[in-house]
């Protein structure tokens, strides 16, 4: 089982301002995004070979370090095998689910 990549997901209260910073200061472009009646909810952005996801949230984890508001998404071709491997090592893993955005996690 090889990992195919890692994409940090940054939780943002003000996603539009965060996106603007990455676009203006670091030359990121939007690869994909999700909007609803409340505006931008999620953005997948890149600059050269660097990728990030921005996720709008109304509540950040304020009693934790700022790093608690960053998730890491690892990508693998066989998530079921990776889950089995981790469970066999005694790691507490949840059930796999298919998301609305077509990712099994």
N, C-alpha and C positions, 0 to 999 in steps of 0.2 A: 504494500500500500504506500504509494507516494503521495505527498501533498503537492497540489498543483499551484497553490498560491495562498496568500494571506492578505486579507483586506481589512484594515481597521475601520470600525464604524464609530463615528463621533456623534454623541448625543448633543443636540443643540436646542437651546430655548429660542434663539433667534436665527433660524436656519438661513433666512435670506441674507442677513448680514454676514454670517459665517461663509456662505457660498460666495458672496461678493469679495470677501477677503481672499479666498483661495483663487478666484478668477483674476482679480486685479493684481495681487501681490506675487502670486506664485504661478500664474499662467495655466491654471487648471481649466479644463473644458468639461461640459456636461456630456456624459455618455448616455445616461438615462435618468428619468425622474418620475416621481409620482406626486400628483396634485389632487386636491379635492376642493370642496366648497370653502375650506378654511385656508387654502393656499398650498404652498409647497410643503410636502410632508417628508420626502426622501429624495436624495440625489446621489447618483453614482458618478464620480468625477475622476479625471485623470490628467496628469501632466507627464509627458514623456512615458516612462515605464512605471510610474507611480500611481496607484489607485487608492481612492478613499470613498467611503460612503458617509453621508451626512444624514442623520435621522432626527426629525423634529420631536421634541419631547416637551411636555408642559412642566415636568418636575425633574430636576437633576438631583442626584444623591449628594446633598449638601453637607452631611456629617461625615463624608468619606473624602479621601484625597481626590483630586481632579481626575486621576487615572481611573477611578471607579466609573466614570461616565464614558469610557471608551471600551467598546467590545472588539473582539478579534474574530473574524470569520475565516476559518481554514477551509480550503476547497480540496476535495479528493474525488477520484473517479468512483470509489466504492465506499460510500458512507456507511453502509451496513457492515462491511468487513471491519472498518475502523471502529465502529461502535462495539462489535464483538471483541475485538482486540483489547479495547480499553476496559470493557466489563471483565474480561478474563484476568486483567491486571488488578482487579479489585476497585476500579474507579467507578464511582456512582454516576451512571449515565441514565438519562431519561429515555422515553420511547421516541422513536423516529416519527416525524410528522411531515406531511407534504404541505408546504406553505402556499398562500395565495399568489406568491410571486414565483412559483414553479421551482422551488428548491426543496430538496428533502433534507431535513435537519433533525 
